[in-house]
Amino acid sequence: MILLFVDSRLRRVLVCVATLLISLTFALAASAGDRKVNTASPPAALYHNYCSVCHGDNGDGQSRARGSFNPPPRDFTTPKSLDELTRPRMVAAVTAGVPGTAMVGYKSQLTDKQIAAVVDYVRDTFMRASSKADASRGRQIYAKSCSVCHGDRGNGSMWANANLAPPPRDFAAPAARTELTRERMLAAVAGGRPGTAMAGFATQLKADEIGAVVDYIRGAFMRVDAEAAISGTLAHGLPAATAPAKPVRADMKLPMPGGLVGDAAAGRKFYDANCATCHGVKGDGKGPRAYFINPKPRVLISAESRAIFNRPAIFAGVSAGRLGTEMPAWDKVLTPQQMADVSEYVFRTFTRPPDGAQLAQRRAP
């Protein structure tokens, strides 16, 4: 009986200590946020400083804090979140917190405008569905015909990854966005893929059903709007229908898209404040946050980067981000001109610098 009593008291002490540590963690995070975030901070910075510690940099709840909370942090990328979380509900949660969870209110730290901005950032970045697809219809077809191999989240089911050679395509990987045009996906669903376990569904699905499930995959997992039919190789100036599966050397003479002209000096200020923490001030992928990021940040000065990243490709990466990595989509928080500015700086300084210009520029005070 005495041992049981001691164990009970010890457990209560441990619970109190754990609660105190979690409270201190939130207090320190809030304090750090107060020092770094001002009223002009973009929503992506607000999310990074206040939300990503629990919800993860990709909004999927896969953070270091996940194992410490019950219930775990919300995964914004799931269909359930898309169905359940209205904008007013999310604004209320960020403002006042959610009872019975670790979600605290931020009304004393953020203004109403900042709360609305970070909620819209979460909804636009992590909860986006295809802009044209009938999401519910495409989702139903995917669940019935595709998820058994490709998994509920598009990154391959456990059994399929372990037993199929080659394993199913991981739609959440950055390579999928680069390689898979909409046309190629339509052909694969209709006719299958020789040398793989991917069977054709032309005899089971109608053309509009194949289009719906392809658009659902592109919107839900690849984060590509159906109307854009982006392949990633479009940034290299190649038509989507004829784009090769592997990256080719880009035309470095291509201008910025939309007639934009970037200001490298303005872009450097943004890069140093927001990008260097991952990519490094020298573009070598050795920023202060890089040590715990997986996959590692892009090395902008590598031979591969210098072969494929022209102005349009850099602009596309800055704008849309890369699902499955820490690279956010900046098109929700920056103007096209601001994205052109930082893209121009990256192009001139790292991927296409004159001989010796990169190091000289980065060593300047």
N, C-alpha and C positions, 0 to 999 in steps of 0.2 A: 504493500500500500504506500509506503514511504517513497519507493522508487517511482511509482506511478505519479505521486504528487509532485516529485521533483521534475519528472519528465514533462508534466503538464505545465509547471511554472516555466521550465526552460523553453518550451514551445511558445508560450506567450511572450517571453522575452525576445525570442528570435523573430517572431512576427512583428513585434514593436520595432526592433532594429531594422528589419527589412522595410517596414513602412516609412521609417525615418529616412533611410537611405534613398528610397524612391522620391520622397518629398524633397530631399536635398538636391537630387538630380534635376527635378523639374525647376527648382528655384535657381540652380546654377544655369540651366539652359535659358530660363527667362532672363536672368541677369545678363548673360552673354548676348542674348537677343537685343536687350535694351541698349547695350553698348554699340552693337553693330548695325542695327536696323533703324532707319529713320523714316519719316513720313513719306519720303520719296522712293523708298525701296520697292523694286519690282515684286510682283506676287511670287515669282519663283524664289526670290531671296527670303521672303516671309515664310514660304513653305519649308525651305531648307532649314531655317533657323528655329522654327517653332514646331513643325509637324514631322519632319523626316526622321527625327530620333525615334519615333514610335511607328509611324506608318511607312517608313522606308523611303528611299530616294525615288523609287519607282511607283510609290503609292499602293504597293501590294501587301503591305504589312510585314514584309520580310526584313525586319530590323533586329538589331541586337537586343532590343527590349521585348521582343515577341514572347520569349519563353518566360518572362517574369510577370506577365499580366494575365488575369483571368476575369472576364473574357479577353482574348488577344486583341490588338489594335485592328481596326477595320481595314479590310482589303478593298480598296476602291475600284479595282480592276474587274471584279466579278460581275456577272449579269445580275446577281442578287442585289448588289449595291446600286447598280444602275436602275433597277426596278424600285427599290425601297427609298433611296435618298433623294428627296425633293430638295430644291435649293433652299426654301425656307427652313426645312428641318436641319440642313447642314449649317446655315447661318446661326440658328438657335443653339446648336451643339457647340460651335466654336465660341459663341458668345458666353454661354452659361455652363458648358460642360455637359456630360451625360452621366446621370446618377447610376451607381452600381458598376462603373467602369473607371479606368485610369484617365479618361478624357476630362481635363480640367477646362474651365472657362477662361477666356483671354480678354474679357471686356475691360480689365484694368491695365492691359498691356498693349492692346491694339485698338485703333479707332474703328468705328463702324465701317468706314470706307475700306480700311485694310482687311477687315474680316470678310467683307463682301468680295474683295479682290482675291483673297487666298481661296475662298470657296469656289469662285469661278475658275481659278487656276486648276484646282483639283478636278472640277467637273469637265473642263475642256481638255486637260492633259491626260487624265487617267480613266475617265468615265466616258470617253468618246465612243460612239458607235459609227458605223458607216453612214455617210450622209445620204446615200441613195438607196441602199439595200433595205428590204423589209427585214429588219433585224430579227424579229420574232420568228419569221418564216425560215430565214437562213440559219438561225440558231437551232431550230427544231430539226432541220435536215442534218446539220452538223452533228448534233447529239445522237441522232439515230444512225447515221452512216459513216461518220468520220472520227468521232471522239474515241472509238475503241482502239484506234491506232495512234491518232495524233494527240489524244488526251484532252481533258476538259479545258485546258488553258492553251492548247495549240503547240505545246512544247514536247509532245510525245508521251504516250502512256508508259507506265513503268514496265509492263510486260512486253510491249512492243519494242521499247528501247533495248531491252535485254535479250530479245529473241529474234528480231528481224535484222537481216543484213542485206543492204544498208538499213539503218533505222529510219523511222518515218521522218519526214521533213519537220524541222522545228520552225514553226511560223513566227515564233517570238524572237528568233535570233536576228541580229542585224543583217546577216547574209541573205535572209529571205527577202527582206525589203529591197536589197540591192539586185538580186537575181531574178525574182519572180514578177514578171509582168502579168497583168490581168489576162491577157491573151494566152500566155503560157499556162496559167492555172486553169483556165476554161478547158484548154485542150487536154490537160492532165486528168481533170475530173471526168471528162467525157470519154477519153480513150485509154486512160491508165498510163503508167510509166514503165516501159520495158526494163527488165533487170531489177525491178523492185517489187514489193508486195502491193503496190498501188494498182488496184483494178479499175477498169473503166465503168462509169455509171450511165452511159448514154442510153442503155436499155431500161434503166430503172428510174431515171430522172428526166424531166422535160428540160428544154433549153433554159426556160426562165427560172426553173428550180436550181439548175447548175449555176446560173448567174447569181442567184440569191445567196447560195452557200459560199461561193467564191467571194462575193462582196462582204459577207459576214466575216469571213476569215481575215480579209484585208483590213476591215475596220476594227474588229475586236482584238486581233492578235498582232497584226503587222502595223496598225495605226496608220493606214493609208486610206484616204477617202476614195470611195469607188469612182466618183466622177473624175478624179485626177488621173487614175490609172498609172500611178507612179511606179517606175521600175528601179529607180536609183541611178540607172545608167543614162537616164534622160539628162542628168547633170553633165554628162560627157558629150552631149550634143548628138546622141544616137537615137533613132526612132525606137519606141518601146517594142514594136513587133519584131524587130530584127536584132535587138540587143543580145549580145552573147552572155552566157551564164557567168563567165569569169570577167573581172574588171580588165579594161584595156587602157592603154596609155591615153590620157586625156589631151584634148587640144587646149594648150595653155593660152591661146590667143582669144578664146571665147570671152565675151564681156559678161558683166553681172546681168542676171535676168531682169526683165522689166525695164530696161533702159537705165537702171540705177548706176550711179558712180560713187564708189565708196571713198570715205575720208579716212585714211590710215591713221592719222594722228588722233582723231576722235575714237577710232576703233581700238587703239592701244590702251586708252584709259579704261574702256569697258573690259577689254581682255585682262588687264592687270587686276581689275577689281573682282571679276567674276569667273574667268576661265583659267587663270594661272594657278589657282588652287588645285586643279586636277592636272592640266596639261603642262604646267611648269612655265616659268617666265621665259625659258629658252625653247619652249615647244618640245621638250624632251620627255614629256610624260611623267616628270618627277616633281609634281606639285605636292604641297604638304598633305593633301587628302589622298594622294595616289596609293599610299602604302596599304590602305585597307579596302581599296576598290577592286572588285573583280566582276567582269574583265577589266584589265588595266586601261587607263586613259589612252587615247590615240597619241602616238608619237608623231608629231607634226613634221619633224625634220627627217623622218625615215625615208628611205629610197622609195618604198611603196607609196607613202603619202605624197611624195613629190612627183610620182608618176600619175596619180589619179585625181588629185585634188586641185582642180582649176577653180576659177572664181565661182561658176555655177554650182560645182560640187560642194564647195565649202559653204556657200549660201544655203544650199539644200540641207546640209547637216546641221547648221546653226538653227535653221527655221524649224525643221521637223524633229530634230533629236534622233536618238537611236534607242529603240525599245530593247530591253534586255541589258542595257548599260546604264551608267550614271548620267549620260548625256541628255539633258532636258530639251524639250522643244521650246525655243525662244519666241516663236511666232505669236504666242499669246501675251507676251509681255513687252516685246520690242516692236518698233515700227520697222517697215521694210528698209528705210534708210539707215537705221541703227544697225540692223543685221548686215547690211551692205558694208557699213563702216568697219565692223569687227572682222568681217570676211576679207575685206581688202587688206587689213592689217596682217591677218594670218597668212594670206597669200604672199604678200610682199616680204614678210619677215621670215617665215618658216618654210613654206612649200616652194616658193620661187624667188628666193633672195638673190641679189647680185653677189658675186664672189666676195666673201668676207664681210658682207654688209650685215648679216644677221648678228654675229657676235659683237661687232662694233656697236650696233644699235642697242643691243641688250645690255652692254656694259656701260652705256652712257647713264649718268645720274638722272 
